[in-house]
Amino acid sequence: MKSKIEKTRMCSAFTIVELLTVMSIIIILIGILVPGLNQVRRYALFVKQKNQLSAIGKAVEFFNVEHQGYPDSSAVDKAGQNYCGAMKLCEAMVGQDFLGFHPDSRFFQMGTKDGAPPALGGNDLYPARSVPPNPPRGNEQQIAESIRERKDVALPLETASAYRLGDIYAGAALASFGLPAELPVLCDVYNKVINMRTGRNIGMPILYYKANTTNIAHSPSIPSQSNIYNSLDNQILIDLGLPWDSLPPKYAHPLADPSKTGGLPTPDGFPTNPSAFYEQTRNTGIDVPNGRPYKADSFILMSAGFDGLYGTKDDVFDFERQ
């Protein structure tokens, strides 16, 4: 006869059917919980992004009061160099060297008072901008003098998430669009990009559009110079493509210009459509000819959202879409 201990051991063992049943239940529970957890995570990031845009918006309003006007957002600077809304926003918030905005700035790509390169005698307002935050040797006195003339940083660097284009995009892509790698932008909270300098995750550039209150239209069929907002203000960043894509790029943002990207498809297979910007920012609660945008009297801030693509439904703005 089997001992009592042996019988107890036999009774306490699990059968294969029982193990498979338990494993199936665990798998089903995971399948139910994971999508829910992902939705919670996405919503938490959405709230965080809204808060960041709100902080930037307040800083822009502070800039408006301090300097009697919102920062310009046009696609180029006064010298005709590529220097779009997102880059001008960053300069207004923290300066090109992240040490504060210089009151003599006229938003030149070169970071000078007159638009001429420092090597050709331009008045360099941001002598530390090429290697922040450590100043180059022999330049300490110039940097110190420049900083003394600055206004306070409108936006704390922790909130600003300020980075260089060279941290986000490959050098070859920037060169093809004539963009210096040192140009600054503010990035969102979604951390879709690997920083090419540090290897850490960072966000996509936040786009900035200033309203032209002398205009009344908001329609892709109306020339940009007649619209309250100009969709081309940040087009060069959109046309750069996806930072994590291979070179040469395979995909484009849905808002990209097909003539600039060689007709690249979007990741979801739909054709690019730069005019979709006007649909995204049109205030559907106001029915007037040629449309009316949200925040028609000030500015718009735009994040690429969770998917990192400009022009999709999850883009985040500093207003509530109806």
PyMOL commands that set and color helices and strands:
alter all, ss='L'
color gray80, all
select helices_A, chain A and resi 4-12+16-67+85-94+118-120+140-148+157-160+165-168+171-176+224-226+231-239+258-261+276-280
alter helices_A, ss='H'
color red, helices_A
select strands_A, chain A and resi 162-164+184-186+193-194+201-202+207-210+299-303+316-317
alter strands_A, ss='S'
color yellow, strands_A
deselect
rebuild
show_as cartoon
